[in-house]
Structure formats: C-alpha cells, structure tokens
C-alpha cells in the first residue's frame, strides 16, 4: 500500500494498517462509539482485525477504506473515517468516529470533506 496522507489544518489522515488494530479496537468498543458503529455490540479484537484487513483490501482494490485520524500537534489518535461498503449496502458511505473525549472540537466536520 502506498504511504499516502491527507492533512487538514489540525489533522493528519492515513489508511489504517494492521498496527492500528489495538487502538481502533479500543475506540470501537467505547460505549459512545459502538452505539453508532456496532449497534452497541462489544466486538472482539478478532472482529476489529477482520474489519481492518477488509479495509486494507478494499483500499488496494477500490481506493476506499478506513483511515486513521491523528492530531498533528500531539500525534495522538483522534478517530477514524472512511468511505466504503458498510452494512451490506452497495453504495459507498461515509463512516467516521471521534474519540468521545475529543467531541465538540469540530474534528468530524474537519475530517469529512478531507
């Protein structure tokens, strides 16, 4: 996979890798995130791994998948975003989640057009 990044004023985005699985899993099982992403189911790390691997494959084949989002100033995971086929729908849809401790900072608004 190419080493591609997208930058906004405050954020740096890049396609997720297998190295991101632990951090994404931790975010994905947070109650305030999973309520919107996994229908409030606490997924296993194996399910997170499967999702990331599927995203990597989708990115390689279609140019769309899950990206991790980092703060440029703190190099800290802020969340994730992506464009892909989620929930069995044929159309691609926008998927995103921000660490609930960082809600209210406009990160979702900033990352969506990027």
N, C-alpha and C positions, 0 to 999 in steps of 0.2 A: 504494500500500500504506500502511496506517495505520502511524503511528510508535508501535508497541507495544513495551514492555519488560516483562520479568519480573525481579524481584530476589529473591535469596536473601540469607543473611547475608553471604556473601563475593562473590557473583557477580551479573553483570547479563547478561541474555539478550535478544536481539532477532532478528527474522527476518533472514536474510542478504540482502545486496544485491550487485549487480554489483561494487561497490567492494571486497567481501570476497574476490573470486576469487583474487588473488595470495596472500593469507595462507592461505586454505583450501587452495589447491593445494600450497603449501609443506608444510602439515601433512599433507595427504592422501598425499603421496609419501614421507613419513618412513617408513623401513622398519618401525618398530614399530607404525605406524598402518595402513599399507597392507596389512600381513599379515592384518588383521582386516576391513578395509573393501573392498579391491580385489583380494583373492586374491593379494596380493603383486605386483601389476602396477603399474609406474610409469605413472600416467596422464598424459596431456598436459594443458597448461593449457586447451586447447580442450575436452577432456572435462570438466574442472572447471567451465568456463564453462557447458557444456551442462547439467551437473548443477545448478548454481546457478540457471540460468534455469528449468529444470524445477521446481525447488523454489519459486521465486517464483510461478510459475503455479499450482502446487499450493496454495500458501498462499492465493492470491487466490481460487481456486475452492473449496477444501475446508477452508481454515483450518489446514492442516498442511504442514510443510516443514522445511527445515534452519534452525536458529537458530545464531547465533554466540554464544559464551560468553566474557565478559571478566571479569577480576579488577576488582572495584570500587575497590580501593586503588591499583592500578598502571595501570588502564585498558589492560591487556595481554591479547591473545587467549590464552585458556586452552584453548579447544577448540570443539566444535560438538555439537549434539544436534538431534534432530528426531523427528517422528512422520510416517511416510509409507509409501508403497508402494515397497519396495526389493526387488530380486532377483526381480521378477515376481510376487510373492505378492499375492493380493487383499486380505488383511488388512493394516492398518497395523501397523508395528512400530517399536520404539524404536531409534534409531540414535544413537550418540554416539562421540566420540573426544576424548581429552585429550592435550595436548602431553606427550610422554613425559618431558620434563624436569620435569614437574609431577606425574607419577604418585605415588601414595602420600599425597596430601593430602586425599583424600575428595571431590574435585570431582565425579566421576561419580555418587557416591551423593547428593551435594547437588543436582546438576542433574536427575537422573532424575525425581523427583516434580514438579519445577517445570515 
